[in-house]
Amino acid sequence: MNAVFPASQPDGAALWQRLGRTLMDVILHLGAHRTATTTFQNYMRDQMDDLSAEDVAFWGPRRSRKTVFPGLFRSMVATKGRNFARRAEGRVRMMCQQAQARGIRQLLVSDENLLGSCAQNLRLGRLYPAAGERAARLAPAFGGRVRRIVLSIRSQDIWWASASAMVVARGHAVPSTAQCEAISRNSRSWRDVVTDLACAVPGAEIEVIPFEVHNGRPDQILQLALGADAPADDKLRWLNRSHDVQALRRMLNDQGSDPDLLPDATGRWQPFSAEQTARLRENYADDMHWLIAGADGLATLTQDTHRTRAETNLPAGAMIKGQGYDQGQLARSR
């Protein structure tokens, strides 16, 4: 007897739909760091009453880091055979089942540390090197419920400068000249992060929104994440901003470090030279070109409030905008 097998098996939400069951959607807002994530999470806490009425739940860092994900990314097993990652996975599944039983239709999880940490990025000189591995642990923990991943990106020259300022303010060493040179020459970019996420969670939509577009508009991120209208934000908040050079010098002095490790200047601290900055900007321009061209069908780039699904070919608008438009986009990203 000849048997015919499907080319691929449905997984995640597709499998549950085939079985005729309704599955709560999980939306992961993974940051990245230094793209107004704290502002977004603060906005979300203000909207919880309205969102609850729409059967939408929110897990932010205050909950995710204390009660939901501890141990999920640990690979070692305790001396008595306790597997921390497996126990954490079971805990996440249980909490999801409880939320679904309460009638929650959409669960929005926002925690930039799910991608990794800025300190780790600086130590390794690469942009979220473990993003794929970490996402691959998240997907089974949510039991196939991850429907959408929202990722904010930012021009690498500003992102690395902001990340450096944050870790220095928290007591880490000032990046050396050699570290900055290695970072600027490393080829890993947002394209690699998106590709890693797509491979790790193949059933999820990936929405990419540039920080330069949504800066100061957390309601736009929520609208994108939920696929529905979101309450307007009228507080004009901007939380967890980078410290300027003078503030960082005072912090170094308070920490017992040499403040002269930083220039005696004003304004934003930029640890990269002009040549290094140019390399990082070029990387971002390449990322944007890839995203505008369709991101190989892996992700959707949102440049305004009107979403256009990315395909493997250039969208019609991008095909007629030409080189002048690309140069204008690059200039605005600076």
C-alpha positions in Angstrom: 0.0 0.0 0.0 1.3 3.4 -0.9 1.1 6.1 1.7 1.1 9.8 0.9 2.7 12.2 3.4 2.3 16.0 3.4 5.4 17.9 2.5 5.2 19.7 5.9 3.3 19.4 9.1 1.3 22.3 10.5 2.6 23.6 13.8 1.7 26.2 16.4 -1.6 28.0 15.8 -2.1 26.4 12.4 -2.2 22.9 14.0 -4.7 24.0 16.7 -6.9 25.6 14.0 -6.8 22.3 12.0 -8.0 20.5 15.1 -10.8 23.0 15.4 -9.7 24.6 18.7 -9.2 28.3 19.5 -5.8 29.3 20.7 -4.9 32.5 22.6 -2.5 34.6 20.5 0.8 35.5 22.0 2.5 38.6 20.7 6.2 39.1 21.6 7.5 42.6 21.7 11.2 41.9 21.9 12.6 45.4 21.9 15.3 46.0 21.0 17.0 47.9 23.8 17.4 51.6 23.4 14.3 51.9 21.2 11.8 53.4 23.7 10.9 50.0 25.2 10.6 51.5 28.7 8.3 54.2 27.4 6.1 51.6 25.7 5.9 49.4 28.8 4.9 52.4 30.9 2.2 53.3 28.4 0.9 49.7 28.5 0.5 49.8 32.2 -1.7 52.9 31.8 -3.9 51.1 29.3 -4.6 47.9 31.2 -8.2 48.7 32.2 -9.2 49.4 28.6 -7.2 46.4 27.2 -8.6 44.0 29.8 -12.1 44.9 28.6 -11.0 43.7 25.2 -9.6 40.5 26.6 -6.0 41.6 26.1 -3.4 40.8 28.8 0.1 42.3 29.2 3.2 40.8 30.7 6.0 43.4 31.1 9.4 43.2 32.7 8.1 43.6 36.2 6.3 40.2 35.8 8.3 38.4 33.2 11.7 38.8 35.0 10.4 37.8 38.4 7.8 35.1 37.9 7.5 34.0 34.3 10.9 33.4 32.6 13.5 32.8 35.4 15.6 29.8 34.5 14.3 29.4 30.9 17.6 30.4 29.3 19.8 28.4 31.7 21.4 25.3 30.1 22.9 23.7 33.2 21.1 21.1 35.4 21.2 21.3 39.2 23.1 18.8 41.3 19.9 17.0 42.2 18.9 16.7 38.6 16.5 19.6 38.5 16.4 21.1 35.0 15.8 24.8 35.4 14.9 25.4 31.7 12.3 22.6 31.7 10.7 23.7 34.9 10.5 27.3 33.5 9.0 26.0 30.3 6.3 24.2 32.2 5.6 27.3 34.3 5.1 29.5 31.2 2.8 26.9 29.6 0.8 26.7 32.9 0.4 30.5 33.1 -0.6 30.7 29.4 -3.3 28.0 30.0 -4.6 30.0 33.0 -4.8 33.2 30.9 -6.6 31.4 28.1 -9.0 29.9 30.6 -9.9 33.4 31.8 -10.9 34.3 28.3 -7.8 36.2 27.2 -7.6 36.4 23.4 -4.3 38.2 23.1 -1.3 38.1 25.4 1.3 40.8 24.8 4.7 40.1 26.3 7.1 43.0 26.2 10.7 42.5 27.6 13.8 43.5 25.6 15.9 41.2 27.8 14.4 38.3 26.0 16.7 39.0 23.1 19.8 39.2 25.4 21.5 42.1 27.1 23.4 45.2 26.1 26.3 44.2 28.3 26.5 40.9 26.5 26.4 42.6 23.1 29.3 44.9 24.1 31.3 42.1 25.6 31.1 40.0 22.5 31.1 42.9 20.0 28.0 41.5 18.2 24.3 42.5 17.9 22.2 40.0 19.9 24.3 36.9 19.1 22.0 34.6 21.0 18.7 35.9 19.7 17.8 32.8 17.7 18.7 30.4 20.5 16.7 32.4 23.0 13.7 32.7 20.7 13.8 28.9 20.1 13.4 28.4 23.8 10.5 30.8 24.0 8.4 29.3 21.2 7.8 25.8 22.8 7.3 27.4 26.2 4.3 29.2 24.8 3.0 26.0 23.3 2.7 27.2 19.7 0.8 30.3 20.6 3.3 32.9 19.3 1.5 34.6 16.5 3.5 37.8 16.0 7.0 39.2 16.9 7.5 42.9 17.0 11.0 44.2 16.8 12.1 47.8 16.9 15.4 48.6 15.3 17.6 51.7 15.2 20.6 53.0 13.2 23.6 51.1 14.6 25.8 54.1 15.2 23.2 55.6 17.6 22.2 52.2 19.0 25.7 51.2 20.0 26.4 54.6 21.4 23.2 54.5 23.5 23.9 50.9 24.6 27.4 51.9 25.7 26.1 54.9 27.7 23.6 52.6 29.5 26.1 49.9 30.5 28.7 52.5 31.6 26.0 54.2 33.8 25.4 50.8 35.4 29.0 50.3 36.4 30.5 48.5 33.4 33.8 49.4 31.9 34.0 52.1 29.2 34.4 50.4 25.8 38.0 50.5 24.6 39.1 51.8 21.2 39.8 48.2 20.1 36.3 47.2 21.1 34.7 50.0 19.2 36.8 49.1 16.1 35.8 45.5 16.4 32.1 46.4 16.7 32.2 48.7 13.7 33.8 46.0 11.6 31.5 43.1 12.7 29.2 42.1 9.9 26.3 41.0 12.1 23.3 43.4 11.6 19.6 43.6 12.2 19.1 41.5 9.1 20.8 38.6 10.9 18.7 39.2 14.0 15.5 39.0 12.0 16.7 35.9 10.2 17.5 34.2 13.4 14.1 35.0 14.8 12.4 33.7 11.7 14.3 30.4 11.8 13.6 30.0 15.6 9.8 30.7 15.4 8.8 29.9 11.8 5.1 30.1 12.4 5.2 33.7 13.7 4.8 36.9 11.7 7.7 39.3 12.3 7.0 43.0 12.3 9.9 45.4 12.1 9.5 49.1 12.9 12.4 51.6 12.8 12.8 53.6 15.9 13.1 56.7 13.7 9.5 56.1 12.7 7.8 55.3 16.1 9.9 57.4 18.5 7.6 58.9 21.0 4.5 57.0 19.8 4.0 53.9 21.9 0.4 53.7 20.7 1.7 53.0 17.2 3.6 50.0 18.5 0.5 48.7 20.3 -1.6 49.1 17.2 1.0 47.2 15.1 1.3 44.5 17.8 -2.5 43.8 18.2 -3.6 44.6 14.6 -6.3 46.9 16.0 -6.7 50.5 17.0 -4.9 51.5 20.2 -5.6 54.2 22.8 -3.8 57.5 22.0 -0.9 58.4 24.2 -1.2 62.0 25.4 1.6 62.1 28.0 4.5 62.7 25.6 6.7 60.6 27.8 10.3 59.7 27.0 11.7 57.4 29.7 15.1 55.9 30.3 16.9 58.3 28.0 20.7 58.1 27.5 22.8 60.1 29.9 24.9 62.8 28.3 28.7 63.0 28.5 28.8 65.2 31.6 26.4 63.0 33.5 28.4 59.9 32.6 31.6 61.6 33.7 30.0 62.3 37.1 28.9 58.7 37.3 32.4 57.4 36.6 33.7 59.7 39.3 31.1 58.4 41.8 32.0 54.8 40.8 35.7 55.4 41.6 36.7 55.3 37.9 38.6 57.9 35.9 36.1 60.4 34.4 38.7 61.3 31.8 38.0 58.0 30.1 35.3 60.1 28.5 35.8 63.4 26.6 35.1 66.6 28.5 32.4 67.7 26.1 28.6 68.3 26.1 25.7 66.4 24.5 25.4 62.8 23.5 28.5 60.6 24.0 29.6 59.0 20.7 32.4 56.4 21.5 32.9 55.7 17.8 35.2 57.6 15.4 33.9 59.2 12.2 35.1 56.3 10.2 33.6 53.7 12.5 30.3 55.7 12.6 30.2 55.6 8.8 30.6 51.8 8.8 27.7 51.4 11.2 25.5 53.7 9.3 26.2 51.8 6.1 25.2 48.6 7.9 21.9 50.1 8.8 21.4 51.4 5.2 21.9 47.8 4.0 19.4 46.5 6.6 16.8 49.0 5.5 17.4 48.2 1.8 16.9 44.5 2.6 13.7 45.2 4.6 12.3 47.6 1.9 13.0 45.0 -0.7 10.9 42.4 1.1 13.2 40.9 3.7 13.1 37.6 1.7 9.5 37.2 2.8 10.7 36.8 6.4 9.3 40.1 7.9 7.2 43.1 7.4 8.7 46.6 7.5 6.4 49.2 8.9 7.6 52.7 8.0 4.3 54.4 8.8 0.9 53.5 10.4 -0.2 51.7 7.2 1.3 48.2 7.1 2.3 46.5 3.9 3.1 42.8 4.0 6.7 42.2 2.8 7.0 39.8 -0.1 10.0 38.4 -1.9 10.0 41.2 -4.4 10.1 45.0 -4.0 6.8 46.6 -3.2 5.4 48.7 -6.0 6.0 52.0 -4.1 9.6 51.1 -3.5 10.2 50.1 -7.1 9.4 53.6 -8.3 11.0 55.7 -5.5 14.5 55.2 -6.8 18.0 56.2 -5.6 16.9 59.7 -4.5 14.4 58.3 -2.1 17.0 55.9 -0.6 19.4 58.7 0.0 16.6 60.7 1.7 15.8 57.8 3.9 19.4 57.4 4.9 19.7 61.1 5.7 16.6 61.0 7.9 18.0 58.0 9.8 21.0 60.1 10.8 
